[in-house]
């Protein structure tokens, strides 16, 4: 798990694999610890917004192509990259408004 914190927005946790994906969109690595300096937060926020706007989600694969109910259930359970990234985007927006850094660490 990776815990994200900011004096502007509190904290949240994300699975390592998901944190790596989301941090990669802002050109950061999910190491043991990391930070986006307050001066760099607006640029990171803009990068994340742009990456999410350009990203298209693949359709979830289904084993039983003919089973419409199963396909609908899988679509409902699928969590998009935009949904996974939302907590970080929200934190970056709040941190940008208050000129605060965003920090993360493995927990």
PyMOL commands that set and color helices and strands:
alter all, ss='L'
color gray80, all
select helices_A, chain A and resi 16-25+38-54+68-77+81-98
alter helices_A, ss='H'
color red, helices_A
select strands_A, chain A and resi 2-6+10-14+33-36+102-106
alter strands_A, ss='S'
color yellow, strands_A
deselect
rebuild
show_as cartoon
